[in-house]
Amino acid sequence: MKNLILDIKYYLLFLIIVLFVFFLYLKNNENFTEKYSPEIISDESFREKVELINPVSSERYSGALLKKIKVQKNDTLIKLLEKNGVSKIYIKAIIKTKGSEKLADIKTGDFIEIAFSENKIPKEIFVTRNGLSGVLAELKEKSFKITKHERSPEIIERFASVVIDESLYQSALKENIPDSVIMDLVYIFGWDIDFIFDIRSGDSFEILYEEYFFKGEKIKNGDIKAARFKRGKNIFSAIRFFSKTSGKKEYFSTRGENVKKAFLRTPVDFTYISSRYNLNRKHPVLNKIRAHTGVDYAAPTGTPVRSTSSGTVSFIGNKGGYGKLIEIKHSEDYSTRYAHLSKFNSRLKNGSKVEQGETIGYVGKTGLATGPHLHYEFRVSGNHTNPLTVKLPDAKPISKIEKKDFLDHAIRMINRLDDLYLKFNAQI
């Protein structure tokens, strides 16, 4: 009997010790959660506490440790946060926060930046496409606040002077000009210069462009502010100008002429010209003299074909030897034809509006064609003309209202190019 009483006393003592230890654990865990964790409360009350502010312009990034993750196909925000050290308690708090659906709406190619404090608390989570604008989740006291966020970058100007040796692209790369800036240069001057056939060794250009930085890290390449291209004895200039009347950014020559033309010179990225405009050409299939009223651009089947100007589809379908054909009327005077296509842009039909540069179909070899190519015709007042030599109409010049402002701006930019060119060459 004494042994039974003794056993009960030991059991009660053990139970008291266990309860005491458990109480201490709960107390300590409560203190830890209160000190280090965001407040986890009911869904509705939490949403009342957190407000979506739009927009937010102040800079916030100050985390001791910053992780930058690129979103891949099938990634989710929760999966990426877990994988990169964000504990579930914080993820749960973010999910409960007003605006969380905007933060979670990530797409392939987006970036997620996580700023941790010294003790690995996620202070800021920023989802962005371009490194400058996006959605920010910021931990304030015990709760998150999710806002649209716009960073204020530092804009650095870069100048380069390039003499073309083997190719424009390779010569520009040697001067550390980024790919996207090279492509912009080709686009700007591409209305006047055929960069496939016209460029020669010894041609040169000067360029002033922008780069965007944030906290010492390059975010992206910016616009070309001014450029000058020297091809043989010809000099082409382009000045960026923001129009207050149209609200658009465009490039103009030093005289205020739009560097763009009303038409693209070529409608397709081609391999070579397989047949030129020739009214006495012998047809390769029919084997007899038959006028070739356009230009044939050889390109792989499926290569996108662009409308060379804005207009209205006046014909789309099959048309004899043309095969699959699209005809576009651009004005009372101008129309273009695109033949031997493999297929059309599915949205197009007779009467459809198209924009300059829009994909209207794809290279093929339908109709009388010996291989995949685009047959392109350019008509003026209903008459066939040579697409390679026809003088293309200009786009709208600078408005009369803004011409003085532009000319003053153009003089300043050309003087800057001259000064930078002299300094650049003095260093060589």
C-alpha positions as CSV (number, residue, x, y, z in Angstrom):
1,M,0.0,0.0,0.0
2,K,2.9,2.4,0.9
3,N,4.5,1.6,-2.4
4,L,1.3,2.5,-4.3
5,I,1.0,5.8,-2.5
6,L,4.7,6.5,-3.2
7,D,4.1,5.7,-6.9
8,I,1.2,8.1,-7.1
9,K,3.3,10.9,-5.5
10,Y,6.0,10.4,-8.0
11,Y,3.5,10.4,-10.8
12,L,1.9,13.7,-9.6
13,L,5.3,15.3,-9.2
14,F,6.3,14.2,-12.8
15,L,3.0,15.6,-14.1
16,I,3.6,19.0,-12.4
17,I,7.1,19.2,-13.9
18,V,5.8,18.5,-17.4
19,L,3.0,21.1,-17.1
20,F,5.5,23.7,-15.8
21,V,7.9,23.0,-18.7
22,F,5.1,23.2,-21.2
23,F,3.9,26.5,-19.6
24,L,7.4,28.0,-20.0
25,Y,7.6,26.8,-23.7
26,L,4.3,28.6,-24.5
27,K,5.4,31.7,-22.7
28,N,8.7,31.8,-24.6
29,N,7.1,31.0,-27.9
30,E,4.6,33.8,-27.4
31,N,7.4,36.3,-26.7
32,F,9.3,35.1,-29.8
33,T,6.2,35.4,-32.0
34,E,5.4,38.8,-30.6
35,K,8.9,40.0,-31.1
36,Y,9.8,38.5,-34.5
37,S,6.6,37.6,-36.3
38,P,4.0,39.7,-38.2
39,E,0.6,39.8,-36.5
40,I,-1.5,36.9,-37.7
41,I,-5.1,37.8,-37.2
42,S,-8.4,37.1,-38.9
43,D,-8.7,37.7,-42.6
44,E,-11.3,40.5,-42.4
45,S,-9.7,42.5,-39.6
46,F,-6.3,42.2,-41.2
47,R,-7.7,43.6,-44.5
48,E,-9.1,46.6,-42.7
49,K,-5.8,47.3,-41.1
50,V,-3.7,47.2,-44.3
51,E,-4.4,49.8,-47.0
52,L,-3.4,49.8,-50.7
53,I,-1.6,53.0,-51.5
54,N,-1.3,54.0,-55.2
55,P,1.2,55.2,-56.2
56,V,4.2,55.1,-53.8
57,S,7.2,57.1,-54.8
58,S,9.6,57.0,-51.9
59,E,12.6,54.7,-51.9
60,R,12.5,51.8,-49.4
61,Y,15.1,49.2,-50.1
62,S,17.5,48.9,-47.2
63,G,17.7,45.2,-46.4
64,A,21.0,43.8,-45.2
65,L,20.6,40.8,-47.6
66,L,19.0,41.1,-51.0
67,K,18.0,38.1,-53.1
68,K,17.0,38.5,-56.7
69,I,15.1,35.7,-58.4
70,K,14.0,35.4,-62.1
71,V,10.5,33.9,-62.5
72,Q,10.5,30.8,-64.7
73,K,7.7,28.9,-66.3
74,N,5.1,27.4,-63.8
75,D,6.7,29.3,-60.9
76,T,4.4,30.6,-58.2
77,L,5.1,33.4,-55.7
78,I,4.6,31.1,-52.7
79,K,6.9,28.4,-54.1
80,L,9.6,30.9,-54.8
81,L,9.3,32.6,-51.4
82,E,9.5,29.2,-49.6
83,K,12.5,28.2,-51.7
84,N,14.4,31.4,-51.0
85,G,14.2,31.5,-47.2
86,V,10.9,33.1,-46.4
87,S,9.2,31.2,-43.5
88,K,5.6,30.1,-43.8
89,I,4.4,32.5,-41.0
90,Y,5.4,35.5,-43.2
91,I,4.0,33.9,-46.4
92,K,0.7,33.4,-44.6
93,A,0.6,37.0,-43.5
94,I,1.3,38.2,-47.0
95,I,-1.5,36.1,-48.4
96,K,-3.9,37.6,-45.9
97,T,-2.9,41.2,-46.8
98,K,-5.1,43.4,-49.0
99,G,-3.5,43.6,-52.5
100,S,-1.8,40.2,-52.2
101,E,-3.4,39.1,-55.5
102,K,-1.4,41.8,-57.3
103,L,1.8,40.7,-55.7
104,A,1.1,37.0,-56.6
105,D,0.3,37.8,-60.3
106,I,3.8,36.9,-61.5
107,K,4.7,36.1,-65.0
108,T,7.7,34.3,-66.7
109,G,10.5,36.8,-67.0
110,D,9.5,38.9,-63.9
111,F,12.0,39.4,-61.1
112,I,11.3,39.0,-57.4
113,E,13.6,40.9,-55.0
114,I,13.6,39.9,-51.3
115,A,15.3,42.2,-48.8
116,F,16.0,40.4,-45.5
117,S,17.0,42.0,-42.2
118,E,20.1,40.8,-40.3
119,N,18.0,38.1,-38.5
120,K,16.5,36.9,-41.8
121,I,13.1,38.6,-41.5
122,P,11.7,39.5,-45.0
123,K,11.4,43.3,-44.7
124,E,10.5,43.9,-48.3
125,I,9.4,41.8,-51.3
126,F,9.4,43.5,-54.7
127,V,7.9,42.0,-57.9
128,T,9.0,43.8,-61.0
129,R,9.3,43.4,-64.7
130,N,11.7,46.2,-65.6
131,G,13.5,46.7,-62.2
132,L,11.8,50.1,-61.7
133,S,8.1,49.7,-61.3
134,G,6.2,46.9,-59.7
135,V,4.4,45.8,-56.5
136,L,6.0,46.0,-53.1
137,A,5.2,44.1,-49.9
138,E,6.7,46.0,-47.0
139,L,6.8,44.7,-43.4
140,K,5.8,47.6,-41.0
141,E,5.8,46.8,-37.3
142,K,3.7,43.6,-37.2
143,S,2.0,43.6,-40.5
144,F,2.6,43.9,-44.2
145,K,1.5,46.7,-46.5
146,I,1.3,46.0,-50.2
147,T,1.5,48.9,-52.6
148,K,2.3,49.8,-56.2
149,H,5.9,51.1,-56.2
150,E,7.9,53.2,-58.6
151,R,11.6,53.6,-58.1
152,S,13.5,56.8,-59.0
153,P,16.5,55.6,-60.9
154,E,19.7,57.4,-61.6
155,I,20.0,58.1,-65.3
156,I,23.6,58.0,-66.7
157,E,24.5,59.3,-70.1
158,R,26.9,57.3,-72.3
159,F,28.7,58.5,-75.4
160,A,30.4,56.4,-78.1
161,S,32.1,57.1,-81.4
162,V,32.4,54.1,-83.7
163,V,34.2,53.6,-87.0
164,I,32.7,50.5,-88.7
165,D,35.3,47.9,-89.6
166,E,33.8,44.5,-90.6
167,S,30.1,45.0,-89.5
168,L,28.2,47.7,-87.7
169,Y,27.1,45.2,-85.0
170,Q,30.6,43.9,-84.2
171,S,32.1,47.3,-84.3
172,A,29.5,48.7,-81.9
173,L,30.0,45.7,-79.5
174,K,33.8,46.5,-79.4
175,E,32.8,49.9,-78.0
176,N,30.6,48.2,-75.3
177,I,27.4,49.5,-76.8
178,P,24.5,47.2,-75.6
179,D,22.6,45.1,-78.1
180,S,19.3,46.9,-77.5
181,V,20.9,50.3,-78.2
182,I,22.4,49.0,-81.4
183,M,19.0,47.7,-82.5
184,D,17.5,51.1,-81.7
185,L,20.1,52.8,-83.8
186,V,19.4,50.6,-86.7
187,Y,15.6,51.2,-86.3
188,I,16.0,55.0,-86.1
189,F,18.2,55.3,-89.2
190,G,16.7,52.3,-91.0
191,W,14.3,54.5,-92.9
192,D,17.1,56.2,-94.8
193,I,19.9,53.6,-94.6
194,D,19.8,49.9,-95.8
195,F,22.0,48.3,-93.2
196,I,22.3,45.2,-95.3
197,F,23.5,46.7,-98.5
198,D,24.5,50.3,-97.9
199,I,27.1,50.0,-95.0
200,R,30.8,50.1,-95.9
201,S,34.0,49.8,-94.0
202,G,35.0,53.4,-92.8
203,D,31.4,54.5,-92.2
204,S,31.0,55.9,-88.7
205,F,28.5,57.1,-86.1
206,E,28.4,59.0,-82.8
207,I,25.7,58.2,-80.3
208,L,24.5,59.6,-76.9
209,Y,22.3,57.3,-75.0
210,E,20.9,56.6,-71.5
211,E,21.4,53.9,-68.9
212,Y,19.3,53.4,-65.8
213,F,20.8,52.5,-62.4
214,F,19.3,51.9,-59.0
215,K,21.6,51.8,-56.0
216,G,24.6,51.2,-58.2
217,E,23.1,48.3,-60.1
218,K,22.2,48.8,-63.8
219,I,18.5,48.2,-64.3
220,K,18.1,48.7,-68.1
221,N,19.3,50.6,-71.2
222,G,17.5,53.8,-72.0
223,D,16.7,55.8,-75.1
224,I,19.1,57.2,-77.6
225,K,19.1,61.0,-77.0
226,A,21.0,62.0,-80.1
227,A,22.9,60.2,-82.9
228,R,24.7,61.0,-86.1
229,F,25.5,58.5,-88.8
230,K,28.1,59.2,-91.6
231,R,27.7,57.0,-94.6
232,G,30.2,58.0,-97.4
233,K,29.6,61.7,-98.0
234,N,26.1,61.6,-96.5
235,I,25.4,62.6,-92.9
236,F,22.1,61.6,-91.1
237,S,21.2,63.0,-87.7
238,A,18.4,62.0,-85.2
239,I,17.3,64.0,-82.2
240,R,14.9,62.7,-79.6
241,F,12.1,65.1,-78.8
242,F,9.1,64.9,-76.5
243,S,6.1,66.6,-78.1
244,K,3.8,68.5,-75.7
245,T,1.0,68.6,-78.2
246,S,1.0,64.9,-79.1
247,G,2.5,63.5,-75.9
248,K,4.7,61.3,-78.0
249,K,8.5,60.7,-78.1
250,E,9.8,60.8,-81.7
251,Y,13.1,61.3,-83.5
252,F,13.6,64.2,-86.0
253,S,16.4,65.4,-88.2
254,T,18.1,68.7,-87.4
255,R,15.6,70.4,-89.7
256,G,12.6,69.0,-87.9
257,E,11.8,66.2,-90.4
258,N,10.5,63.0,-88.9
259,V,13.2,60.3,-89.3
260,K,10.4,57.8,-89.9
261,K,8.8,57.3,-93.3
262,A,5.2,56.6,-94.0
263,F,6.5,53.2,-95.2
264,L,9.0,50.6,-94.1
265,R,11.6,49.9,-96.8
266,T,11.3,46.1,-96.5
267,P,8.4,44.0,-95.1
268,V,10.4,41.0,-94.0
269,D,13.7,39.9,-92.5
270,F,15.0,38.2,-95.6
271,T,18.0,36.1,-96.4
272,Y,18.6,37.6,-99.9
273,I,16.8,39.2,-102.8
274,S,16.0,36.3,-105.2
275,S,14.4,38.4,-107.9
276,R,14.3,42.2,-108.5
277,Y,11.8,44.5,-110.1
278,N,12.1,43.7,-113.9
279,L,9.5,44.3,-116.6
280,N,11.3,42.0,-119.0
281,R,12.1,39.0,-116.7
282,K,11.8,35.4,-117.9
283,H,9.4,33.7,-115.4
284,P,11.2,30.7,-113.7
285,V,8.0,28.5,-113.8
286,L,6.2,29.6,-117.0
287,N,9.6,29.8,-118.9
288,K,8.5,32.9,-120.8
289,I,8.9,36.7,-120.7
290,R,6.6,38.0,-118.0
291,A,7.0,41.4,-116.2
292,H,8.1,41.0,-112.6
293,T,6.3,43.9,-111.0
294,G,7.7,43.5,-107.5
295,V,10.7,42.3,-105.4
296,D,11.1,38.7,-104.2
297,Y,12.7,38.3,-100.7
298,A,13.9,34.8,-100.0
299,A,13.3,33.7,-96.4
300,P,12.4,30.5,-94.6
301,T,8.8,29.3,-94.5
302,G,7.0,30.9,-91.6
303,T,9.1,34.1,-91.4
304,P,6.7,36.9,-90.2
305,V,5.7,39.4,-92.9
306,R,5.0,43.0,-91.8
307,S,2.7,45.6,-93.2
308,T,5.0,48.4,-94.5
309,S,2.5,51.1,-93.5
310,S,-0.8,51.6,-91.7
311,G,-3.9,50.9,-93.8
312,T,-6.9,48.8,-94.6
313,V,-7.0,45.2,-96.0
314,S,-8.6,45.5,-99.4
315,F,-8.1,41.8,-100.4
316,I,-7.1,38.7,-98.5
317,G,-7.3,35.2,-99.9
318,N,-6.0,33.1,-102.8
319,K,-5.4,34.8,-106.2
320,G,-4.0,32.7,-109.0
321,G,-0.2,32.7,-109.4
322,Y,0.1,35.0,-106.3
323,G,-1.1,32.1,-104.1
324,K,-2.2,33.4,-100.7
325,L,-2.2,37.2,-101.1
326,I,-2.9,40.2,-98.9
327,E,-3.4,43.7,-100.5
328,I,-3.4,46.7,-98.3
329,K,-4.7,50.2,-99.2
330,H,-2.8,52.9,-97.4
331,S,-4.3,56.0,-99.0
332,E,-5.8,57.2,-102.2
333,D,-2.4,57.0,-103.8
334,Y,-0.6,54.1,-102.2
335,S,-1.2,50.3,-101.9
336,T,1.0,47.2,-101.3
337,R,0.7,43.5,-102.1
338,Y,2.2,40.5,-100.2
339,A,2.1,37.2,-102.1
340,H,3.0,33.5,-101.8
341,L,2.2,33.5,-98.1
342,S,1.9,30.2,-96.2
343,K,-0.8,31.6,-93.9
344,F,-2.4,34.9,-92.8
345,N,-2.7,36.6,-89.4
346,S,-5.9,34.9,-88.2
347,R,-7.5,38.2,-87.1
348,L,-7.4,39.8,-90.6
349,K,-10.3,39.9,-93.0
350,N,-11.4,42.3,-95.8
351,G,-11.7,45.8,-94.2
352,S,-9.4,45.1,-91.2
353,K,-7.2,48.0,-90.1
354,V,-3.5,47.2,-89.8
355,E,-0.6,49.2,-88.2
356,Q,2.8,49.8,-89.7
357,G,5.1,46.9,-88.7
358,E,2.2,44.6,-87.7
359,T,2.6,40.9,-88.7
360,I,0.0,40.3,-91.4
361,G,1.1,36.8,-92.6
362,Y,4.0,34.4,-93.0
363,V,6.4,33.5,-95.8
364,G,5.5,30.5,-97.9
365,K,5.5,29.2,-101.5
366,T,1.9,29.1,-102.5
367,G,0.9,29.9,-106.1
368,L,3.5,30.0,-108.8
369,A,6.7,29.8,-106.6
370,T,9.8,27.6,-106.9
371,G,10.7,28.1,-103.2
372,P,9.7,30.0,-100.0
373,H,9.9,33.7,-100.5
374,L,7.8,36.9,-100.2
375,H,6.7,38.7,-103.4
376,Y,6.2,42.4,-102.5
377,E,4.6,45.0,-104.7
378,F,4.4,48.7,-104.2
379,R,1.8,50.7,-106.2
380,V,1.5,54.5,-106.7
381,S,-1.9,55.6,-108.1
382,G,-2.5,52.1,-109.3
383,N,0.8,51.8,-111.1
384,H,3.6,49.4,-110.3
385,T,6.8,50.9,-109.0
386,N,10.2,49.5,-107.9
387,P,9.9,48.9,-104.1
388,L,13.7,49.2,-103.8
389,T,14.0,52.7,-105.4
390,V,10.7,54.4,-105.0
391,K,10.9,57.6,-102.9
392,L,8.9,56.9,-99.8
393,P,6.6,59.6,-98.5
394,D,7.7,61.2,-95.2
395,A,5.8,60.9,-91.9
396,K,4.6,64.1,-90.2
397,P,7.4,66.6,-89.4
398,I,7.6,68.5,-86.2
399,S,4.5,70.7,-85.6
400,K,4.8,74.4,-86.5
401,I,3.9,75.3,-82.9
402,E,6.9,73.3,-81.5
403,K,9.4,73.9,-84.3
404,K,11.3,76.7,-82.6
405,D,11.5,74.7,-79.3
406,F,12.8,71.7,-81.2
407,L,15.4,73.6,-83.3
408,D,16.8,75.2,-80.1
409,H,16.9,71.7,-78.5
410,A,18.5,70.2,-81.7
411,I,21.3,72.8,-81.7
412,R,22.1,72.0,-78.1
413,M,22.2,68.3,-78.8
414,I,24.4,68.6,-81.9
415,N,26.8,70.8,-80.0
416,R,27.0,68.2,-77.3
417,L,27.7,65.5,-79.8
418,D,30.5,67.7,-81.3
419,D,32.0,68.4,-77.8
420,L,31.9,64.7,-76.8
421,Y,33.4,63.6,-80.1
422,L,36.4,66.0,-79.7
423,K,36.9,64.8,-76.1
424,F,36.6,61.2,-77.1
425,N,39.2,61.5,-79.9
426,A,41.5,63.5,-77.6
427,Q,41.7,60.4,-75.4
428,I,42.7,58.0,-78.2
